[in-house]
Structures are given as C-alpha cells and as structure tokens.
C-alpha cells in the first residue's frame, strides 16, 4: 500500500517541492502550513511519516513542540526535522526529543528520499520485531498443514479473498485455527507490510472496551490512549470471538466498520482510519443473533465474505502431517531430538474425535515431547497417549463395528471396506502407490476401488 507522508512547512514552495518529489516516488502526501493544521491532520489520521520544519511563522507551536506532541500521541510515527537555519545544536536538540533524523535546507533530492525510505523501513522492522517477540514460543503453524480436500479448498479461498479489501468473517470450532487463517489473509494481502492487531473480545469488558478500541483524549488523567483501530491503521484488525463483544460496543462498531471513522473517548475529533476488519467466532451465529449475543446488522457488515475452518475430526487424513509438524517445532523450541511416532499411535490419533481440534493435538504432542524417554530410539506406541484419547479412539472403532453388525453382510462388508480404505489413505497420506503395495492391489485397481467407495486420494 502507498504510504502517506505529512509535509509541514510555512513556505508553500518548499511544501510543494517536497510533496512532488515524494509523489514521483509513489508516496501519497498531505500538506500543512502551520502547527494548527498539522495537529488537526495527525489527530484525525496518523500519517506514515512526518517531515517537519523547525521554524514556522504564524504558528502557535514551533517544530520542536510539534515533535514532542507527535511523540506523545504516536511514538511509532517517524518525524524528520528540516531547517534552513540548522546547526549542530539544533540537530542534537531535535534528535534528543525523538526525531528520526535532521535534514538541512537546501537539501538534495537523493538525501531526502533516502532518509524517508530509511525511516519507513526502520519503523516496519520495529513493528515486525515487536510482533515476533509477542509470538515467541508459539508453535502454531504459520501455514495450513495438510492435503485433505477441505484444506485445499480453504487455501484456495484464502488466495481468492486475500487480495481484496473485503471484510471477512471466519467460523469454526474452538482451536481449529481461525486466527491462523486471518493472519494468512493479512500476509497475502496488499496490507502485509502493515500491522496485524488482535482484539480479544472476551477480554474487553464494558468499562474499558470503548477506550481500548477507539482510544481516549482529554480525560482527567491527561493520558492519551491509542486505541486498536488506530494501531491497526493501514493494516488488519482481527476481532477474536466477536460474539463476546459487549452489546453497546457492537452498536458503536456498526458505524465504525461501515464508515471507517470514530471519535476517541472524551474527544470531539472525527478520526479517519484505514483498517481491514476480519472477525471470527466459534458459535452458531444465527443462534447468537437470536439470543442477542450478536447484532444482526453488525453480522451483515462483518460477513461480506464468510470462511469456515474445518474441525480436525473432519480432516483426519491431515492428523499425521500435523503431528509430525508439531514434533519438529517443539524439538526446535526445546532443543532436543524429535520423537518418533509409532503407526499404532497415529492410528489411534486418527480414530479420536479431537473436541479441542488442532489446539488439543498440539497440546498432546507437547506433552509427549516432554515426557518421552529421550534415550530410547523406539517409536512411541499408542499407550503413550493420554487416557481420554485412547478411550475415545476405542469408542469410535467399536462404534464402526457395532454399526456393521446391524447391517446385512453385503452392506457390512462395504462399510468395513470403506472405513478400511479411508484409514489406509490417511496412514499413507494419500500416497496411492505405497498404499497399493501394502494392501496387495494393482495401483489402477486401487484407484477404481477408491472411486467406487466414494473416496478420493489427496
């Protein structure tokens, strides 16, 4: 996305020269002739960078005072100071109060462009480092793991949706990976260089929700709060479990989402922001609307595009790949060798329903990595799994057998054969050649058998 630069100078020719130079390089620019105009622009829409003259006529603040004001309100916005009366003392003073750099007039075009690009690049790196620190230790996959048909369809949907500016509503069971999908949409969009901000709706209580989302100004405490909407400017704001957001905040959100404008708590300035909204929920949304947990008008504004993340139980063929991925990631994190997962253990995992979806599988693998005997080179057996997983897997297998016993021989044979072939497909992760050798069939005959049984190899 094009980054917007605010140019503040009392000389029209200088403002115009700087703006035209930046626009030739693809930047968007906005101009201010004095401190009052600059404050108004910054308060309503934070720019990506500010180029600020130190000495200005007809202003109630000089450049250093504006610099301090910007640093208090938006410390992450880089400010470049310029002056035609510059000296070492002035430059040192500007840098002391938080200026990113100092440029003396008259300046060369190459020097101006290099300084602006360097400031923007360092700001991006600082934001990326902060996000990395926040996510350190997290072993959730940063890509979709699995080759099941439902995951391929989801990946294709992400690729279609990401380049658009449309709002997205993601549904799926708890732990299925909704935030991962939201992050992938952000990373594959034109906003990938912007921030990805998470609003955890369950943690936004009624008294603080408005301030956390929209920020505050002019309160008795005198402290300014930068809300999540402004933090996410030119990026993505992700609402995790949107139904948990307080009802009064949902009503405010309807207008903000539609118009991309809001007012800070205690303020009168109409703030404009450029944010893509992605929301998620693990609830039945129609039921949530009926129970007044979700405003219907907000639902229609958020759900321009709807995506469903499948539960792990509906893509059992991916369980082996996910388990091995988590083993590898935890091995790196713990600084140990990866454990080996026995085939009986993987089969038990595939037979279990995983009510906690991918998050539960991740936790099980973490437990296995911690308690496993590192001195043994033997693959872990199903006995190593938690009792609830073993019991649940056994119940599912018994359920299949009980169902078969209630059917005529021909139908029971077909049901068993379908379940057997499905399990083998999962076991060999869709590799029909290896599966054919194991079950003792020609590859072409196995393909026909799978087609007749309504099964598809990934």
N, C-alpha and C positions, 0 to 999 in steps of 0.2 A: 504494500500500500504506500502511496505517496505520503511523505512526512511533511507536516506543516511547520513553517518557521515564522515566528513573530519578529518583525524588524521595528525597533523603537528608536526613533531619531527625530530631532526637531527640524532637520534640514530635509525638505522634500526631495531634492536632487540625490542626496545620499540614500534616503529610503528607497527611491526608485531604482538607483543603480544596484544596490544590494539585492533588491527583490528580483530584478530582471536577470541578474547573474545566477541567482539560485533557481529561478524558474527555467532557465536554459538547461539546467542540470536535472530537471524533472521534479524539483521540490514545489510544494504549494507554499505561498507566502501570504501574510496578512500584515498590514502596516498600522503603526500608531505614532502620532506626532507628539504625544506628551504622556506623562505618568498616569493621568486620569484614564485616558483611552486604553493604555496598556493594562492597567489593573482590571478594567471592565472586561477586556477581551480574555485575559488569563482566567478571571474568575468564572466566566461563562463557558470557556472551552480551553482546557490546557493544551498548549502547543507542544510539539516535539522538541523544540529548541527556541531560545530567545537570543536575539542579537540586540544588545542594549548600549546606547550611548551614555557615557558618564555625565556629561554636562548638557542640560537641556533647558531652553528658555520656556517661559510660560507654563511651568510645571510645579505642582505642589510637592514633588519629591525629586531628588536627583537620582542618577543611575544607581549609586551605591544603596540608597534607601529602597529602591525598587528591587534590587538584587536581594536584599535582606527579606523583603516581603515575599518574593518568589520562593526563596529558600525555606521560609516558614510554612508556606502553603503547599508547594510542590517541590520538595527537595530533590526529587528524581529528575526534574527538568533541567537540562544543562543550559547555563547562561554564559554567553560570550560577550565580554565588555569591549567596546570600541571608544576611541577618543582621539581627537585631533590635538589635544593638549597633554598628551601622555608623557609620563616619566616613570622611572623605576619605582618611585614611592607610590604613585597611583596604581600601577600594575600590582604591586605587592599587596596593597590595601584591597583591591578587587579580589585577588585570589584568596586572601585571608578570610573574606566574608563568603566564600563559596563559589566564586566564578570559575568556570571551567578553563577559560583562557582569556588572554588580553591581546587585542589587535590595535595597533596604532594607525591612525589615518595620516596620509593616504595609504591604503593597503593594496596589495596586489591580488588580482582575482584568484590566482592559484593558492595563495596563502589563506584567503577567506574560505574557499571551497574545501581545502584540506582540513582546516580547523573544524568546520561544521561537520564534515563526514566523520572525523575522528571523535568528536563529541557524541554524535549519534551512535557510533559503533560502540564506544565505551559504555554508554547507557544501556544498550542492548545486552552487552556482555554482563553488566552488573545485574540486570534483571534475570538473565539466564542462570547466573551463578546462584542467585537467591532461590530460584526455583529448584535448582539442583540440590542445594542444601536442605530445602524443605522436603525434598523427596528422597534424601539419602537413607539407605537401609530398606527402601521399598523394593519388593521383589515382584510386584505385579507386572505382568508382561506389558511392554510398550508397543506391542503389535499383536494382531489377532493370531492366536495359536490354534492350529487345527485345519484339516482339509475336508471337513464334513460339508455337505451341500448347503446347510443352513448358514455356516460361517462364510462360505464363498459368496452366498447371496448377500450377507451383511457387509462384507468387504466391498462388493460391487456397489451396494447402496451408499456406503461412505464415500467412495470415489466419485459418485454422481452428485452427492449432496455438498461435499466439502467446498468446491469452488464457488458455490452460490452464496448469497448473503442471507438466505432464508433462515428463519428461526426453526429449531429442531427440538422435538420432544421425544425422549428416549424412555422406553418402558422395558421392564424385565424384572425377574426375581432378584431379591437381595443377594449381592455377591456375584452376580452374573457378569459384571464388567461394564456397567453403564458409563462410569467416568472414563474408562479407557476409550470407549467409543467416542465420547465427547472430545477427549484430547486428540484422538486421531483426526477427527473432523477439523479441529483447530490447526493441527500440524500440516494438513494437506490443503489448507485454505490460503487466501491471499493475506490473512492476518497472522500467519505463522511467526512473523518477527515481533508481533505484539504480545501483550501479557495474556495468560490464561488464569483467570481468577475464579476460585471456587467459593460459592456461597452455600454454606451448610445450613439449610433451612431449619433443621431440628435444633440448632444451637442459637438461632435468632429469636430471643424472647421478645415479648411485646414491647417492653420499655426501651430496648436498645436496637431493635430491628431497623427502624427508620434511620437512625444515626449511622448504623453500620453500612446500610445500603446506600444512603444518599449523602452522608457526611453532615457536618454541622458548622455553623459560624455564628459569631455574635452572642454566644451564650455567656452566662455569668462567670463560668470558669475561664473564659477568654481563650480556651484552647480550641484550635481548629481541628476537625476530624475529616480526613479524606475518605469518603465512602467507597464501597466496592465498585459502584458504577464508574466513578472517576478513575479508580485504579485500573479498571479494565478498558479504558479509553483506547480505541484503535485495536482492540483485541477481542477476547471472548469472555463472557461472564456465564459461568455454569451454575445453575441452581440445582443442588443435590436434594432430592426428595421435596419437590415443590409443594406437595400437599401439606407439609409440615409448617409452611409459612403462615404466620398469623393472618387472620381474615382481614384486618384493617390494612395491613401491608399489601395484601393481594389486591385490594381495591386501588391503592396508590400505584401498584405495579402495572395495572391495566393501561393507564395513560402513559407511563414512562416507557413501556415496551413499544407502544404504538408510535409515540412522538419523539422518543429519544431525548426528552427534556424532563427536568425535575428541579425542585428547589431544595437546598440543604436545610436541615432542621435549624430554625432560628434565623434563616436568611430570606431575602426577597429577590435575589438574583436568579433569573431563569438560566439554568446550566444546561448546555447542549453537550451531548456525548455521542460518540460513535462506537457502539458496542453490539456485537452479535450475541444473541441470547440462545443458550442451549439449556434445556431443563430435563430432569429425569424423575421417575417415580417407580416404586416397586408395588404400588397399589393398583387396584382396579379403578381406573379413573372415572368411569361412569358411576360406579358406586360412590366414589369420593365426592362427585358433584351432587348426587342425591343426598348424601349425608352432610352437605355444606362444608366439606373439608377443602374443596377446590371451587373457586368461582368459575361458572360456565364461560363467561366472556373472556376470562384470563386463559382458560383452556384453549379456546379457539384462536387466541392471539399467539400462544406459545406453540401450538401444534400445527404450524404451517406444513411441516414435514414430520412424519412420525416414523420412528425406527423401533424395532423390537429386538432385544438381545436375548437369544435363546438360553434357556437354563441348561446346565451341564447334563442333566438327565435326558435331554432331547438331542444330545450330540455325543453319545457315549464313545463313538469312534475316535474322538479327539482326546480322550482321557489319558491314553498312553503318552501322546506327544506333550500334553500339558504337564503331566507328572515328571517326565524327563527334563522339561524346561525348568521347572521349579527346583529339581535336584541340582541342575547345573548352576542356577542363580544362587541358591543357598550355599553351595560349595564355595563359590567365589566370595560370598559375604562372610562365611565362617572361616575361610582359609583352610579348608580340608578337601580331601578327595571325594568325588561324587560316590554315592552309594549305588549299588546295583539293585534293580527292582526285578524280582522273580516273576515268571509268567503267571503263576497262580495268584500272586499279589495283584498284578494288573487285571487279571480276570475278575477278581473279587471287587476291585475298584469299578470295573465296567458294569458289574451287576448291581452296584449300590445306586441309590436314587439321588444322593447329594442334595439334601434340602438347603444347604448353605451355598450351593453352586461352586463356582471357581474359587471363591474365598475359602470355603471349607476345605477343598482339595489342597490349596496352598498351605493351610494350617496343618493338615495331616502330614504333608511332605516335610514341613519344618520340624514337626515332632520326630519323624523317622530319622531325619538328618542328625538331630541332637542326641537321640538315644541309641542309635545304631552302633554296633561294635566296629570301630574303625580298623581294628587289627585283622578282621576277617575279610576275605575276598569273596565270600559266598553271597549270592543274591539274596535279598530279603524275601522271606516267604509271607504268605497271607496271614500267618499267625502274628506278624509284627504289627498289623493294622489295629486301630482302636476297636474295642468290642462292638460298638454300635455299627461300625462299617461292616464287620464280619457278619453280625446278626442280620443287618439289613440286606446284605448281598444274598445270604442264605434264604431269607424270606422271599426275595424276588425269584430265585431259582425254583424254590418249592412252589411258588405261585404258577410258574410256567408249567411245571409237571402236573399240578392239580388241574389246571385248565385242560391239559392234554388228555388226562384220564376221563374227562367228561365228554370227550368227542369220539365219534366213530373212528375206526382205525385209519382210514384214508385221510381224514381231516387232521387227526392227531399226528400222523406221520408228516404231513405237510407243515403243520405248525412247528413241530420239532425241527424239521429240516430248515425252515426259515430262520428260526432262532439260532440254530447251529451255524448256518452260513453267515448270519449277521455277526455273531460272536467272532467267527474266524476273520471276517472282513476287518473288524476292529482290532483283532490280535495282530494282523499283518498290515494294519494301517492302510488298507486299500491296495496293497501290492498283490495283484491277482496272480502273477507268476509264482511267487513264493507260496501263496495260498494253495494254488493248484497242485504243487508238489506235495504239500502237507496232506491235503485231503485225498490225493490219489486220482486226480482227474486231469484230462487234457485242458489246456487253457481256454480254447474255443468252446469246449463243452461246459466249462465252469461259467463262462460269460453267459451262455444261453440259460443255464440253470438259475443264475442270479437274476436275469431278466424275467424269467417265468415266475420267480418268487417275489418279484417286485422290489428287488434290492439293487442298489447302484453303487459301484465302486467309486470312491472319491477320485 
